[in-house]
C-alpha cells in the first residue's frame, strides 16, 4: 500500500508533495478534471520535477480554502421582517 494514502490528508505536512492523481483522489474528482483546471488556471498550483507534475499539501489546502470562501455569499441574505 502507498505510504501517502495511509496518512489522512489533515495530518500531512505542508511541504509534502502530491501527484496530480493523488490530488484528484483527495478532491474526489477525475484526474482529467484536475488537468483541465490546471490548463485553464483555476486549480491548485502545480510545478514540474522532471516530467512529473506535483503540488504541495499546503498549496492544495489553500486551493480548498479559496474554493470554500468563494462559495460563501458576500452579502448576507435579507431577513424577513
PyMOL commands that set and color helices and strands:
alter all, ss='L'
color gray80, all
select helices_A, chain A and resi 3-6+9-11+20-27+31-40+57-70
alter helices_A, ss='H'
color red, helices_A
select strands_A, chain A and resi 17-19+47-49+52-56
alter strands_A, ss='S'
color yellow, strands_A
deselect
rebuild
show_as cartoon
